[in-house]
Amino acid sequence: MSLSRRGALAALALSTALGFSSQAAFAQNAEKPKLTLGVGGKQLLYYLPLTVAEKKGFFKDQGLDVEINDFGGGAKSLQALVGGSVDVVTGAYEHTIRMQAKGQDIRAVIELGRFPAITIAVRKDLADKVKSAADFKGLKIGVTAPGSSTALTAQYAMVKAGLKATDAPIIGVGAGASAVAAIKQKQVDLISHLDPVTSKLEADGDVVALIDTRTEAGTKALFGGANPAAVLYLKNEFAEKNPVTTQKLVNALMKSLKWLETAKPEEVADLVPEEYLLGDKPLYLRAVKNSQESYSRTGISTPDAMKSMYDSLKLLDPELSNSNVDLSKTFIDSFAKKAASGS
């Protein structure tokens, strides 16, 4: 064997071992083929790429056995990751910034949503009195769970309008039918939530939307720019110890994003579990159509979008106002780049 050939083979072996080749990641065995993923409100369209990967068999195609634990909200799935009861999480990008500020090395590896897709709406019987976030003081705001992105978005809107984040009580109402019931039964005055809950309440005439970040225009109106939404995040040490497993997870979710780019709402409705439809398939179809613009096209958050999120958190949270988080440590983009090139 010639020296040059031996060198080439050695270089190939090294690149494969380190997971540098996306094609190699498809062929390699995962270090941790059976793993647990946490999510807060899986039936929400915010997390649709996860359900697509599960139902289309994209995880299994990668040789992974992914057990999905659905928690009441994003804050709870983060707690599960920190506590070690799940390996990875599909959750809001903002949690990576918060954890980095606390000295915990948690990073995103693929962006699933490029806009928050959160709508803040007021009960219709209060719509004549509540016209904007400046009117939220003292009103009960329903969210998926306190500390989750739905809660933070509502609080950010209040702070931006000149109120304090504590000026309105935040009440966890869950992610599905319980959230719809909270408005219909007047348990809360406002709701900061996601589709299909938002579209259900709008279609039934129960709420009037005041802020809508399902679109680029609505997101810019509130935040001044794009804001990364759902991502897959994990402890950096997991990615370092399990690079092939991490790559395979990202590969599967990238396939979901590509599928969603061209999927018709009817195809989505036929794919998801029946309970996701909230008993109203036509409504779900509208909700999917309303949300399609919000899904990531590249799987990678831009530096400007990450900074926009960080700036909003600094405004909202006194603990972060004087922080100095290195945003490059909140997102590892190499896995998404490899997934895109290998698909």
Disulfide bonds with the S-S distance in Angstrom:
none
